[in-house]
């Protein structure tokens, strides 16, 4: 099985679209599967921290490289 059940590229999209794309992807996933999402909105760091706390889907990793933010979320 692949490391990530789904990958979402939300580059170029601003809040709340990256969160909505992540929510849609997570809704179709099984508990314990991982989602990797890419964004270019620096506000998404704060947004994903709040989103994962509110929804109970653990935020496993956040990274940034050359203006692209990567988040790895586990379906809770």
C-alpha positions, 0 to 999 in steps of 0.5 A: 500500500502507498504511504499516503492514501491520497494526495491533494495539490491545493497550490495557488488556492487561498483559505478556505479552499485548501481546508475544504479540499482536505476535508473532502479527501479525508471524508473518503478515507479510512481511519488511520490512512494518511493524507498529504496536502500541498499549499502555497498559502502561508496562512494555511499553517495556522489553518491546518493546525486549527482544523486538525485540532477541531476535527480530531485528525492528527497533524503528523507533519508540517514542512515548508520548502521554497514557499510550498507547505506540505501537511500530513494528516492522519484520518482520526 
